[in-house]
Amino acid sequence: MTATASVWPRTGNDLVDALMKRAFDRPRDPRSYPYKLGALSLFTSRVTNTPLSQPYAPGTVDFDAFHAGVDEGKAIWARRQTEAAQ
């Protein structure tokens, strides 16, 4: 089943949970905690309209993984916005 505007929660924790499930509750390559935290932070930032957190020091592996997760989160968020507009 494809997520559409009629099945997406509108706001809050339910939306963040749905986005995380869309990203990680399916067969895929494993991702690290910092990667998943990046996606979660992006979703939370967008839902709450707050600045994105920055928990890792630049130049570290965790920093890179976190921002890779943020990038995936941005792509998922954009798809969700497109689906919600249909």
KAGIRA-V61907 format. One record per pair of residues at least 6 apart in sequence whose ideal C-beta (glycine too) atoms are under 7 Angstrom apart, sorted by the first residue. I is the first residue (numbers start at 1). J is the second residue. Records with the same first field share a line. If there is no record, write none. Layout:
I = J  J
This chain:
3 = 22  83
4 = 83  86
5 = 83  84  86
8 = 15  18  80  83  84
9 = 15  18
11 = 47
12 = 47
15 = 47
16 = 43  44  47
19 = 43  76  80
20 = 39  40  43
22 = 76
23 = 39  72  76
24 = 31  36
32 = 65
34 = 56  62  65  66  69
35 = 65  66  68  69
36 = 69
37 = 55  66  69
38 = 65  66  67  68  69  70  73
39 = 69  70  72  73
41 = 52  53  70
42 = 52  70  73  74  77
43 = 73  77
45 = 51  52
46 = 77
52 = 70
55 = 66
56 = 62  63  66
57 = 63
